[in-house]
Amino acid sequence: EDIENYKTLLGIDSGYAYMVAVVCGDEQQGNHMTNAVGSSVRMQNHYQEVRTILKEYFNCYVGSVMANKLAVLVPYEKEAMDYNERIELIEKAREAVRYLRKRTDISFRIGFGSVGEMRDMADSYTQALRVLVESTGSVAHVDDLPIRCEYAGDYPIKLEKRLFEEIENGEINNATASAKSFFDWMMESGSGLMDIRLKVLEFVLWSEHIAYEKGGMTYQLNIRSDYLPGIMSIEDPERLRLWFTDKIAEACRNIQSKRSEKSGSVIEEAMRYIRENYNRDISLDEVSREVNISPYYFSKLFKDSTEQNFIEYLTNLRMDKAKELLLTTDSSMKEICSMVGYADPNYFSRIFKKNIGVTPTEYKENKGDTVG
């Protein structure tokens, strides 16, 4: 959902893309650039020019300067890039490196990750950085690396990747469906029962590894002592499939449970902070910083947990307090306005009427009756 929102925001129609890592320095020595700190300051000063040049060469989206690096997203129409296109891209990048040096007096290296779906761009960027470490040229492409993992025949690599993404997200139903599909593929491929057992064990162990990393399971050395003898004793493929999907579902549940627990504690802390500070001019950014998560993620988490966005929750809290003060104190409207976090009495009155249906004065005069 987030990826689709970003695609819409940026006007990207392509289903695929690849990442480019642009690294700068005073000069290249082997596989690294010298004076990374100094050159990053200079690249910051030349950012607009560098960005314009990169967009002209690659029709891309350029990120902000991070140390001495730029992350660049290039939308792509196809699922893979053929040899001739790759060679053409590398030549174009070499030309871009020379031109950037000429215009900025900064040395650059460019690394290319592989083409993939938008959700795989973190992997593509990691590849783009890695290929620069593993090569000494000014331009390098991951598909030129001598050592890459190859998959024989019709191995369902996309299904495998999707399965582990679903496990990582705690998507029980989707993950178990993908696990069943993968098991079906193994059966249909003519694999022997021993090969299937080993693959099932590999996937279950890795699923639990993800759950350990997410904090959803407590690691114990002997917790899996019965796994190997257990699956070796299973002769019926359907029983093996059930064991497999049960373990995948269990890993998902553990991840989901931990995530809910963590989300709940974060939202409780945020709501406590809002209740203690609603009488100040607090913002979503301030509260998200207090609970130590990004404003964007906090906003989504808050809405999912409370069914209100941040402003709605804060406004409702202020309105409840204002109603209480109007009925139980002799404070002036200006004083009540300030006590519930508003600086402008006129604005407070408009917000109150919009949410309660009557003005603060009418509410006080009618002793809480909201019928105008």
N, C-alpha and C positions, 0 to 999 in steps of 0.2 A: 504493500500500500504506500509506504513512504517513497519507494523508488518510483512508482507511477506518479506520485505527486510532484517529485522533483523533475521527472521527465516533462510533465505538463508545464511546470513553472519555467523550465529552460527551453521549452519548445522542441524537445527531442522526439522524433518519430521512430527512429531506428530501434530495432529490438536487440541489437548487439553493439559492442563497443570494445575498445582496448585502452589501456592506460599507458602514459608516457611519463618517465621520470627525467626531468631536466635538472642537471646538477652543475653548479658553477664553482669557479676558483680562479686563482691567479694563473695557474698553469697545471697541466696534467702531469703527474709523475706515476707511472705504472697504472694501477687501477684506482687511484684517488686523486683528488684535486687539492692543491695547496692553498693555505690561507682561506679556509672555508668561512670563518667568521667575518673577516674583512670584506671578502667578495660578496657575502650575503647582504651586507649594508649597501654596497654599491649596486647590487641587483635590485634592492628595494628602491633605490633612487631611480633606476632605469626600468622599473616594473612595467609601466604603461607601454613603453616602447617594446620591451621584450614580449609582453602579452600580445601586442598588435602583430609583431613579426611571426610569433608561433601560430596565431589564428590564421594568418595569411598562408602559411605553409601547410597547416594540417586541418584547417576548418574545425577547430576544437574549442573546448571550454577549459580555461586556465584558472587554476586555484591560486591562493595567496602564497607569498614567499614563506617557506618553513625552513629556518636555518638557511642553508645554501641550496635548497631544492624547491622545485615547482612540480606539483602534480597536475597532469594534463589529461583530460578525458576526450577521446576521439570517437564519436558515434560511427557505427559501421553497419552496412546493410546485410552482410552475409555472416554465416556462422563461423567461417574460417577464412583465412587469407592465403591465397595460393602463392607459389614461389615467385612468379614474376611481379606480383603486387608487392611482395615483401622486399624484393631487390629495389624496386622503384621507390618504395618508402624509405629505405635505408639511404639511398642516394640523395633523396630530397632532404633527409635529416642532416647529412653531411654538409650539404649546401647551406642549410639553416644555421648550423654550428659556425661555419665560416662567416656568414653574414652577421650573426649576432656578435661575434668577436670584433668584426670590423666596426659595427655601430656602437658598441659599448666598451670596448677594450677589456672585456671579461672573457675568460675561457669557459666553454661549455662542453658537457657530455650529455648524450641523449640515449636513454634505454627504453626499449619497447617491451611491454607485456603482451600476452596472447589475447586473441579475440575471445570474447565470451558474453554471456548474458549480463545485464546491468548489475544483477546481484552478485556477480563474481568479480567486480572491479577491484575489490580490496586485494584479491589474489593476483590479479593482473598487475596492480601497482607493485606488490611485493616482488613479482617476477621482474618487473622493469628495474627495480633497484638491485636485485640480485645479479642480473646479467651484467650490470656495470661493475660489480665487485669481481665477477668471474671472468672479466675480459679486460683488455687494455686499449681497445679502440675508442675513438671519440663517439662512435655510434655502435650500439649493439642491440640485437633482437633476440628474445628468449627462444624463438624457434631455431636459432642457429647454435644454441648450446649443444655440446656433444653428448651430454648425459641428460636424458629426459625419460620420464616414465611413459612407456608405451603399453597399450592395452590390446591384447590379441582378439581377433575375430569381432564378434558383436557384443563385447562386454558392455553392460549398461552403465557407463560411467556417470551419465547424467542422473540416472535413477539413484545410484549410490550417493552422489553429492546431495541430491534432494533429501534422501533419507536422513543423512546426518545433519542437514540444516533443520529438518523438522524435529529431530531429537534435541538439538541445541535450543530450539524454541519451545520445547515441551509440548509439541503438537501431537498428542496421543493418537487421535484417530488417523491423522494423515501419516504419521510415522509407521503405525501398524499396517496401514494399507500399502505403503511403499515397501515395507519388509515382506509382506505377502507377495507383492509383485516381483521382488527380487528373488524370493524363494521359488516362485513359479518359473522364472527365467532359468534358474539353476536346474530345475527338474526337466524343463523342456530342452535344455542344451545337451542333455545326455550325460551330465556329470555323475560320477559315482557317489555313493552314499558317504564314503569317507571324505571326498572333496567337499561335499555339501556340509558335513559336520564341521570341518575345519573353517570353512567360510562363515558359518553361523557363529562359531565360537569367536572368530576374529571380530565380527561385527558387534557381538554382545559385549566383548571386553572393551572395545573402543567406545561403545555407547555409555558404558559405566564410567569409563575414563572421563568422558564429557560431563557426566553427572558429578563426578568427584571435583572436577575443575569448577563447576558452577556452585559447588557447596551443597548440592542436594543429597549427597551420600557421604558417609564417614568411612574412610578407607580402613580396612583391616586385612592383614596379609592372608589370613585363612578363610576369608569370606567366600572365596570361589573354589574351595577345595573339592567340592563335589561336581563342579561343572564338567570337567573332562570325563570322569567315569560315568557321569549321568548321560551325556550325549553319546558316549560310546556304547551304552547299553540300549539306546533307542534304535530299533530296526524299522519301525514304521515311519515313513516320511511325514505323514500327517501329524504324528506326535511330535516329531522334530520341528515341524513348522509352528506348532502351538507353543513349544518351549521357546522358540526363537521370538515369536511375536509377544509372548508374555514378558520376556526379559526386556525387549525394546519398550513396551508399554510401561514397565516398572521404572526404567531409567527416565522416561518422559515425565511420569508422575512425580518422581523425586525432584526433577528440575522445576516442574510447574509449582510444586508445593513450596520449594525454597524461594522461587521468584515471588509468589503470592505473599509469603511471609515477609520478604524484604520490602516489597512494594507497600504492604500494609504498614510496616514500621516507618517507612519514609513519609507516607501520607499522614500518619498520625503525628509525626514530628512537625510536618509542614502546617497541619491544622492547628497544632498547639502554638506554633510561632505566630500564625495569623491571628489567633484569638488574643495573644498577648500584645500584639502590635497593630491591631486594626485601626487604632486611633492615630496612627502616623500615616504618612504618605508612602506606604510600602508598595513594592512592585513584584511582579512575577520573577524578575531577575534576582531580586533580593532574596526571596524565599527559596528559589532554586539553589542559590549559592549557599544558603543556610543548611540545606539538606545535601549539598555536594553532588548534584546531578545537573546536567545541562538544562537550560530553560525549555528547549524544544521537547526533550524527553519528559521533563517534569510536567509540562502542560498536558501532554497526552496521558501520562500516568494519573494525574489529578482528575482529569475528566473521566477516565475509565473507572476510577475508584469511587468518585463522589457523584457522578452523573451531572456535574456542574463544572463549568470552566472556572478558572481562578477568579476572574472579575465577578462572575455571578455569586460565587461563594462569599467573597469579601463584601460585596454589596449587600447580600442577604444578612450577613452577620452585623453589618453596620446598621441596617434598617431595624433589625430586632432590638439592638441596643438603643437606637434612637427612640423607638416606640416606648421602651421601658423608661427612658429618661423623661419623655414627654408626659407620661402618666404618673411618675413617682417623684418628680423634682419640680422646683420652681425656676430652674435654670432658663436663661433666655435662649432664643433660637440660635443666636450667634455662639453662645457657649456650648449648646448641644451639638451644633454643627462641628465645632472644633473637637469636642470630646469623642466624636465618632469618625474622625479622620478627614473631614472636609474643610478646606480653607475658605471657600466661597459660600456664604449662606444662600445666595440665589441658586447656585448650582445644586446645593444640598436639597433645597425645596423642590426643584425640578425632578431630581432623582427620587426623592421620597414619594412624590405624587405619581410618578411613572410606575413605581414598584408597589405602592400601598393603595393608590387610587384616590387619595385625598392629600391636601397639603399638610405639613406638620401642624400648622395652626388649627386647621379644621379637625385633625386627629385629636389634638389636645382638648379643644372645645367640646368635641363630641364624646370625650372620654373613651377613645379607642374605637368608636363606631366608624367604619370605613364607608358607610353609605352617604354619598354626598347630598 
